[in-house]
């Protein structure tokens, strides 16, 4: 069905309907980030069927600010206790994982599997949604970054399920009943909406790359850790937030982008599986030399993203503070060094592509 002759009202209605259907199906499969992936898939369907919709910038930046609040909610005083106890160990593991991710990203860029620095941003671990937002601000193709990041989220979740059920002998994760309108702390909700509004203003200001997410994450993390702000994100608000992010990604897809993603799928899968295996190697080292149980170590080191890993860890019998501490510190490390490494690799690639100088020059 072509949507090119349909009005925006019809297209938005179809987009919302498809988003609800896809998100519901993914929730039934208990897939992490289903509320984001559903709208993203719906956006791809609408965009590649001739739709011409775009998410307005103010609500998109507002959603970025709320995603930052979601991650900041995991930054508590327990993290600092864990860092004090295992600081050197965590720093060493993070350094090794980032080196592996940067190497895979450079190979994808060097082999021109993906354009520009897209492969590097696609390989960075952190929060999948955060990497997509930052990649877009630094000139990478956010659509292909999202393709890599969320494919990895799916595979990491699948491996976590296998480890939990087969290796460690735990049963399947129990289904969690989703209550859309639970009781909320209204002061915390107002403070959270205020942080989202702050992110929107920073984004519209446009001076700081990915500022709506990055600046809000720093402010919200500090405020939450020291008790100055309570973060309330009821499911209905998260669903709207994820919808805005997912639609922005999905509506940017074209048939050409989908065809390219399909062509490079084997190489992307190979890089993701290799990266998961390397991170699992770090998990085994943590298990052997630091006594961390294997599922905790796997979730802490896995490249699935801080946001999705937090969802999986909350439904598992693991050391939540250790998982969140390592994932959060790794996210902040990527935010600090990721853009610089991406630019450095881009410069190196540009040098190798320059034609040799003429003897007459």
N, C-alpha and C positions, 0 to 999 in steps of 0.2 A: 504494500500500500504506500503510495506517495503522499507526502504531507505538504508538498510544495504549493498546492492550491488552497490549503486550509488556513483559516485565520489563527492568530495567536491564542485566542481563547480555547479553541479546540485542541491545539497542540499542548498547551499547558495542562488541560484536563487529562489528555492522554498520558502525558508525562507523569502526572501525579498518580493516576490509576496504575500504570505500569510499575512505578516505583513501589507502590504498596504491594503489588502482586509479587514482584521479584524479591523484595525485602522479606515478605512473609515466607516465601519458599526457602530462602536462605536461612531464615530463623528456624524453620522446621528441621533443616539439616544441621542446626547448631553451629553454623559457621561464624567465626569471629568477624566483627565489622560488617555484619549482614545489613545493618541499617544504612551503611555508607555504600556498600557494593550494590545493593538493590537500586537506589537512585542513579548510581553511575551506569549500570547496565541499561536502565531505562533511558538515560540521556544518550547513550550510544545508539540505541534503537531509533529514537526520535531523530537524532542528528543525521544518521545514515539513511533515513527514509525521506529526506528532503525537508526536515524541520529547520526552522531559522530562529531558535530561541537562544537567549543569553541570560545568565544570572546577573542582575544589576550589581554593581560594585559595592554599594553600602551593605546590603545583607550578606554578601560574600565575605567582606572584611569582618563584619560582626561575627559570622560563623567561625572565622579564623581565630578571633579572640576567645570564643567559647571552647574551641579545640585546645587552645593553650591552657584554659582553665581546667579542662579535663585532665591534662597531664600534670598540671601544677597541684591538683588535688592529691596526687600520690607523693608529693614532697612533704614529708613530715619530720618531726624530731627523730623518729626511729632511724631514718636514713643516716643522720649524722652519727648516731651510735654505731651503726653498722660500718660506716666509713672509718670511724676511729678504731674499730676492731680489725677490719680487713682492708685498710686503705691501700697498702702496697700491693696486696694480692689483686684487688679490684683494678688498680691502675695498670698492672702488668697485663691482666687479661684484656682490658679495654684496648691497650696499645697493640697487642697482638691481633685482635679482631679488626681494628681499624686498618692496620697494615695490610691484612688479607683482603679486606673490602676494597681498599684503594687500588690494590694490585689487580683485582678482577675488573674494576671499573676502567683502569687504564688499558687493559688488554682489549676490552670491548670497544673503547675509543680508538685504540691503535689499529685494530682490525676493521674499523669502520662498520661495526655491526649496528651501532646507533649513532645518530648525528651529534657532533659537538661533545659536550660534557654530559649528555643524557645518561650514558652508561655508568658514569661515576655516581651521579645522584641516584640512579636506580639501584646501585649496589650498597650505598651508604645505609648502615643500620641506624635506627632511631625510632621515631614514630612514623609509620608509613604516610599518614596524612601530612605530617610536618615536612617530610622530605619532598613530597609533591609540591607543597606550598613554597618551600624555599627554592626548589629547582625552577619553578616558574619565574620567581623573582630574579634568578641569576641566569636566565636566558636558555635553560634546557627545555626540552620538549616534555611538558608536564604530563601529556597523555601517555607517552611511552614510559616515563618514570612511574606513573600510576600502574601501568600494565605490569612492570617488573615488581614493584613493591607489593601489590596485592596478590599477585601470583605467589610470591614468596610467603606472604602471610598465610595463604591457604596451605602451602606445603609444610610450613613450620607447625601449624596447628595439627595437621595430619600426623606428622612425626611425633609431636607431643602426645597425641592420643595413643599411638602405637607403643611408645615408651611406657606410658602410664598403665596400659592394659596388659601388655605382653611381658615386657622386661621386668617391671616393678610389681606386677601382679595386682594392680589396683583395678577396680571396676570402672565402667564407663562413667564419665562425669554426669551427675544427675541433672536433669533438665531444670532450668530456673524459670519460674513463673514470672512473666514480665507484667508488672503493674504499671500501667501508663500514667496514672494520676495518684501517686502515693502522697501521704502527708509531707509537706516540705517546711523547712524553716524559712519564713518569708524574708527575714533580714538577710540570710545567706543568699537567697535567690536574688534579692535586689542588689546585693554586693556583686554577685556573679554577672548579672546583666550589666551592671556598671562597668565591670572589667571588659565585658564584650563590647560595650559602647566605646570604651577607651581604645580597644583594639581597632574598631572601625575608624575612629578619628585618626589614629596613627597610620592606618592603611591609606586613607584618603589623602593624608598629608604627603605620603609617598617619598619621604626623604630616606628612610631606613629600609633597605631591601628586606622583604618578608617581615616588615615591622609589625604588622597587625598580629602576626603569630609570635615572633621572636621577642619583641619588647613586652608584649602582654604576658608571655610565659615567664620572663624574668620577674616582672612586677608581681604577678599572681603567685609564683612560687615562694618568693620572699614573704609576701603578705600572709600566705597560708601557713608557712613553716613557723613563723613567729607569732601566729595567732591573731593577726590584725584583720583577717578576712576569712569568712567561712564560705566554702564553695558548694553551692547547691545546683545540681544538674539533673532534674527529673527526666525520666525517659522521653516524655513528649518534647522537651526542649532539645535533648540530644538528637532525637529523630529529625527535628527541623534543621538542626545544625549539620548533621551528616547529609541531609538531603541537599542543602545548599552547596556543600563541598563536592558531593558526588555528581550533582547536576553540572557544576562548572567543569568538571573533568570530562564527563561523558558527552556533553554537548559540543565539546571541541573535537571529537573524533570525526573522521571522514572515511569513506571506503578505502582510500589510498593508505591511510594510517593503519586500518585494520588488516589490509593485505600485507603491509610491511611487518606488522606484529606477528602475523601467521608465518611469514617466511623466516623470521629470525627466532621463532619459538624454540626449535631444538637447541640452538646455542644459548639462548636465555635460560632454558631449563638446565642445561649442563652447568652454567655458571652458578645458578641458584643452588643446585644439589651439591656442587663442590663447596660452596660457601657454607651451607648448612653442615656438611661433613667436617669442615675445618673448625667451625664453632663447637660442634659436638666433641671434637678432640680436646678443645679447651675445657669443656664440661667434664670430660673424663679425668683430665688432670686435676681439676678442682675436687672431684670426687675422691681421687686416690690420695692426693697430697694435703688437702685441706679438710677432708671428711664431710664435705657438703653432699647431701643426698643427690642422687643422679638427676631426678626430675627437676629439683630446684636449680641445680647447676645448668641443666639444659635450657630451662626457661630464662635463666639469668644471662646466658651467653648467646642465645639464639638470635639470629638476625631478623626476627619477625616484626620488630617495632615495639616500642614501649607501650603504646596504647593497646594493641591487640594482645600482647603478652600479659598485660595487667588483667585483661578479661579472662584469659585462660588460667592464670595463676589464682585468681579469686575463686575459681571453681575446682581447685586442686589442693591436695594436702602437701603444701610446700612452705618454705620459709619466705613469706611474702616480702618482708623488709629487705632481705638479701637480693631477691629478684628485682624489686623496684629500685633499690639503691644502684645496682650495677647498670640496669637499663637506663635509669634517669641520668646517671653520670655519663654514660656513653652518648646519650642524646645531646647533652650539653657540650661534650667534646666534639661531636660532629658539627654542631652549630658554630662552634668556635673556629675549627680548623677546616671544615668541609669546603667552604667557598674558596679559601686560599689554595688548598690542594687542587681543587677543580681548575682554578685559573692557572696554576703552575703546570698541570698536565696539558691544558689547552695550549699554553705557550710552547711547550716542548713539542707537541704535535704539529703546531704551525711551523716550527723550525725545520722539522723533518720533511714537511711538504713543500718548503720553499725550493724553487729551481736553483740549480748550481749557478754561481756567479760566472759571468763571461770573462775570459782572459782580458778583454778590452776594457772591463769596468775598472 
